[in-house]
């Protein structure tokens, strides 16, 4: 699947101006209209002035209109649409949200469907592998040998990433369906290679932090962030664990395993699994 989008500004079709800019524009417009009929509006900057309040209300309306235009535009983009808007985009590609499937997982399937329009490419097979079981297929790797052999690696959403025999059979059947498999292709569906990483760290807490609650929240944050980032070919850096563990109430984290400043490198058919997480309480510090 694609990596998550970086933290970039939201796309717009109309730059959202500052409220003060809109308000001052409205004031100037009304001041000019009144001057044309000989009315000298000398209370324009008083908030209690009825016309000042009218201009303020109009400026808010201008700002809301620009925001609505940009929201409508983003609703047409796969990477930014949410909820019902994304479901509607998926329907245009004959995709429906499976029971229990998250919006982000549907978004990934939609991306793969769009990329997989060309016949019998890597993206083509990824598209149908994801569609075979949206609730269990977490990621797909495709490698061709140039002679018609196609190796498809499946990362599962459950069981630590290890795909079951049933899931492999389901994906293999989908990829060998008429109209999906290329005439000269020979498809083999296998489990992704799982590299388990155990995390152990020494942890110091702030004086006011609750020991049990803080350590549990820290481990939970690591597991949540890891699950959101993991995919085939994603290298696990030790700094990722340190950053994820430093939640509210954590003063210091000293990593024991994996080694500090190390990286668990993965191939295209490999994924990291997070094993045990051991946080050794070392006391409190400011």
C-alpha positions as MATLAB code, in Angstrom:
seq = 'XXXXXXXXXXXXXXXXXXXXXXXXXXXXXXXXXXXXXXXXXXXXXXXXXXXXXXXXXXXXXXXXXXXXXXXXXXXXXXXXXXXXXXXXXXXXXXXXXXXXXXXXXXXXXXXXXXXXXXXXXXXXXXXXXXXXXXXXXXXXXXXXXXXXXXXXXXXXXXXXXXXXXXXXXXXXXXXXXXXXXXXXXXXXXXXXXXXXXXXXXXXXXXXXXXXXXXXXXXXXXXXXXXXXXXXXXXXXXXXXXXXXXXXXXXXXXXXXXXXXXXXXXXXXXXXXXXXXXXXXXXXXXX';
ca = [
       0.000    0.000    0.000;
       1.032    3.598   -0.263;
       2.763    5.268    2.614;
       0.583    7.726    4.542;
       0.590   11.267    3.259;
       3.139   13.557    4.915;
       1.990   16.517    6.967;
       1.312   18.913    4.108;
      -1.162   21.802    3.961;
      -4.674   20.882    2.930;
      -5.318   21.463   -0.793;
      -7.522   24.420   -1.658;
      -9.068   25.970   -4.745;
      -9.400   29.339   -3.032;
      -6.959   30.560   -0.411;
      -8.787   31.239    2.832;
      -8.155   34.892    3.707;
      -7.921   36.233    7.231;
     -11.201   37.402    8.706;
      -9.840   40.916    9.232;
      -9.054   41.194    5.513;
     -12.615   40.251    4.596;
     -14.047   42.554    7.246;
     -12.005   45.546    6.099;
     -13.016   44.879    2.499;
     -16.687   44.877    3.493;
     -16.213   48.130    5.409;
     -14.599   49.807    2.416;
     -17.342   48.571    0.092;
     -20.120   49.895    2.311;
     -18.297   53.157    3.021;
     -17.986   53.755   -0.729;
     -21.667   52.981   -1.367;
     -22.757   55.376    1.366;
     -20.425   58.100    0.126;
     -22.030   57.851   -3.318;
     -25.345   58.955   -1.791;
     -23.740   61.678    0.328;
     -23.691   59.861    3.668;
     -20.537   60.390    5.752;
     -20.240   57.223    7.806;
     -18.005   58.268   10.676;
     -18.880   55.477   13.134;
     -17.695   52.624   10.945;
     -15.145   51.276   13.461;
     -17.521   51.118   16.440;
     -18.545   47.518   17.164;
     -21.905   48.824   18.390;
     -22.626   50.501   15.052;
     -25.382   48.514   13.256;
     -23.623   48.802    9.882;
     -20.328   47.678   11.448;
     -22.115   44.607   12.753;
     -23.630   44.024    9.319;
     -20.163   44.111    7.722;
     -18.826   41.734   10.376;
     -21.666   39.313    9.705;
     -21.076   39.548    5.936;
     -17.348   38.902    6.383;
     -18.086   35.745    8.377;
     -20.353   34.665    5.537;
     -17.539   35.235    3.033;
     -15.182   33.145    5.149;
     -17.709   30.318    5.491;
     -18.308   30.317    1.742;
     -14.596   29.921    0.978;
     -14.298   27.154    3.582;
     -17.301   25.341    2.101;
     -15.819   25.593   -1.400;
     -12.548   24.068   -0.209;
     -14.314   21.327    1.759;
     -16.316   20.437   -1.338;
     -13.142   20.289   -3.408;
     -11.367   18.029   -0.884;
     -14.351   15.689   -0.884;
     -13.495   14.823   -4.497;
      -9.909   13.746   -3.654;
      -9.181   10.182   -2.590;
      -6.514   11.183   -0.093;
      -8.640   13.804    1.679;
     -12.271   12.672    1.390;
     -13.853   11.353    4.574;
     -16.901    9.328    5.548;
     -19.770    9.338    3.080;
     -17.720   11.356    0.557;
     -15.062    8.634    0.319;
     -17.714    5.914    0.150;
     -19.282    7.772   -2.794;
     -15.893    8.010   -4.543;
     -15.380    4.270   -4.040;
     -18.783    3.508   -5.556;
     -17.638    5.212   -8.757;
     -15.057    2.408   -8.977;
     -17.540   -0.354   -8.050;
     -16.143   -0.636   -4.532;
     -18.334   -0.889   -1.450;
     -17.281   -0.657    2.168;
     -17.212   -4.119    3.714;
     -18.883   -4.636    7.084;
     -16.314   -3.682    9.692;
     -13.922   -2.114    7.171;
     -12.496    1.239    8.256;
     -12.576    4.307    6.053;
      -8.771    4.332    5.824;
      -8.729    0.706    4.672;
     -11.338    1.510    2.040;
      -9.166    4.428    0.956;
      -6.206    2.092    0.470;
      -8.303   -0.276   -1.642;
      -9.491    2.642   -3.743;
      -5.901    3.765   -4.332;
      -4.878    0.276   -5.427;
      -7.933    0.005   -7.688;
      -7.043    3.252   -9.421;
      -3.405    2.269   -9.855;
      -4.345   -1.232  -10.984;
      -6.212   -0.290  -14.145;
      -3.419   -1.468  -16.435;
      -3.597   -5.160  -17.232;
      -1.506   -7.665  -15.247;
       0.906   -5.192  -13.658;
       2.025   -5.350  -10.016;
      -0.685   -2.834   -9.116;
      -3.241   -4.903  -11.035;
      -2.625   -7.960   -8.867;
      -2.456   -5.863   -5.694;
      -5.881   -4.455   -6.523;
      -7.528   -7.863   -6.646;
      -5.571   -9.237   -3.676;
      -6.847   -6.408   -1.453;
     -10.377   -6.914   -2.758;
     -10.279  -10.667   -2.048;
     -10.705  -10.087    1.702;
     -10.657   -6.411    2.768;
     -11.010   -7.278    6.452;
      -7.949   -9.541    6.614;
      -5.496   -8.394    3.927;
      -3.284   -5.716    5.460;
      -0.721   -5.358    2.675;
       0.337   -7.034   -0.548;
       3.719   -7.415   -2.193;
       4.063   -8.497   -5.833;
       7.275   -9.625   -7.505;
       7.581  -10.889  -11.071;
      10.520  -12.926  -12.365;
      10.257  -11.754  -15.983;
       9.222  -15.229  -17.158;
       5.596  -15.220  -16.111;
       6.153  -16.186  -12.493;
       4.360  -13.890  -10.053;
       5.058  -14.161   -6.325;
       2.388  -12.493   -4.186;
       3.192  -11.940   -0.500;
       0.302  -11.367    1.902;
       0.495   -9.526    5.221;
      -2.477  -10.251    7.453;
      -4.226   -7.787    9.765;
      -4.453  -10.425   12.498;
      -2.220  -13.140   13.938;
       0.797  -10.825   14.091;
       0.733  -10.396   10.333;
       0.987  -14.119    9.536;
      -1.602  -14.999    6.885;
      -3.653  -18.147    7.503;
      -3.947  -20.965    4.970;
      -7.566  -19.941    4.413;
      -6.595  -16.355    3.610;
      -3.855  -17.462    1.209;
      -6.330  -19.750   -0.566;
      -8.892  -16.945   -0.814;
      -6.399  -14.536   -2.380;
      -4.999  -17.186   -4.725;
      -8.492  -18.015   -5.981;
      -9.224  -14.322   -6.600;
      -5.992  -13.794   -8.529;
      -6.545  -16.864  -10.696;
     -10.109  -15.907  -11.600;
     -10.917  -15.482  -15.319;
     -10.109  -11.964  -16.434;
      -7.725  -11.376  -13.558;
      -4.736  -13.657  -14.201;
      -2.713  -13.010  -17.302;
      -2.665  -15.924  -19.758;
       1.067  -16.512  -19.374;
       1.337  -15.746  -15.661;
       1.865  -18.349  -12.947;
       0.782  -16.985   -9.570;
       2.023  -18.202   -6.219;
       0.570  -16.665   -3.060;
       2.704  -16.910    0.091;
       2.877  -15.457    3.569;
       4.928  -12.319    4.037;
       8.145  -12.845    5.967;
       7.655  -11.559    9.518;
      10.557  -10.066   11.473;
       9.599   -9.811   15.142;
      11.082   -6.965   17.148;
      10.883   -6.920   20.944;
      11.132   -3.542   22.636;
      12.685   -3.003   26.065;
      13.380    0.399   27.544;
      14.222    2.098   30.824;
      11.680    4.789   31.634;
      11.695    7.750   34.038;
       8.427    9.485   34.929;
       7.554   13.023   35.913;
       6.871   13.414   39.668;
       3.105   13.895   39.257;
       2.553   11.004   36.829;
       0.673    7.872   37.869;
       3.084    4.969   37.430;
       0.735    2.211   36.220;
      -1.471    4.446   34.073;
       1.468    6.252   32.456;
       3.376    3.078   31.613;
       0.237    1.474   30.183;
      -0.522    4.569   28.081;
       3.063    4.638   26.820;
       2.970    1.007   25.696;
      -0.468    1.549   24.150;
       0.794    4.528   22.150;
       3.696    2.484   20.779;
       1.428   -0.363   19.687;
      -1.135    2.004   18.150;
       1.437    4.028   16.209;
       3.205    0.864   15.084;
      -0.026   -0.678   13.764;
      -0.794    2.500   11.824;
       2.630    2.637   10.153;
       3.525   -1.005    9.506;
       3.486   -2.293    5.968;
       5.626   -4.464    3.705;
       9.053   -2.972    3.164;
       8.724   -0.540    6.090;
      11.990   -0.297    8.030;
      11.618   -0.114   11.800;
      13.923    2.505   13.302;
      14.667    2.401   17.020;
      13.969    6.143   17.172;
      10.359    5.368   16.210;
       9.949    3.405   19.447;
      11.490    6.180   21.551;
       9.261    8.845   20.019;
       6.101    6.758   20.426;
       6.873    5.874   24.042;
       7.341    9.504   25.102;
       3.737   10.169   26.018;
       2.371   12.523   28.687;
       4.072   11.883   32.026;
       7.205   10.307   30.534;
      10.372   12.267   31.325;
      13.023   10.086   29.721;
      13.283    6.909   27.648;
      16.518    4.921   27.325;
      16.175    2.134   24.786;
      17.768   -1.243   25.548;
      16.327   -3.319   22.699;
      16.536   -2.870   19.805;
      19.858   -1.099   20.053;
      19.686    2.716   20.035;
      20.136    4.316   16.604;
      19.530    1.006   14.855;
      17.219    0.128   11.961;
      15.511   -3.185   11.222;
      15.671   -3.234    7.432;
      12.943   -5.077    5.514;
      12.727   -6.353    1.958;
       9.678   -5.869   -0.268;
       8.136   -9.138    0.991;
       8.990   -8.606    4.658;
       7.230   -6.817    7.510;
       8.107   -6.087   11.113;
       5.923   -7.455   13.903;
       5.966   -5.846   17.326;
       6.548   -8.528   19.932;
       6.890   -7.901   23.644;
       7.121   -4.395   25.090;
       8.938   -4.179   28.426;
       9.145   -0.842   30.222;
      11.462   -0.844   33.221;
      10.470    1.832   35.725;
      13.610    3.695   36.866;
      12.153    6.375   39.074;
      11.150   10.002   38.639;
      12.898   13.087   37.378;
      12.198   16.674   36.389;
];
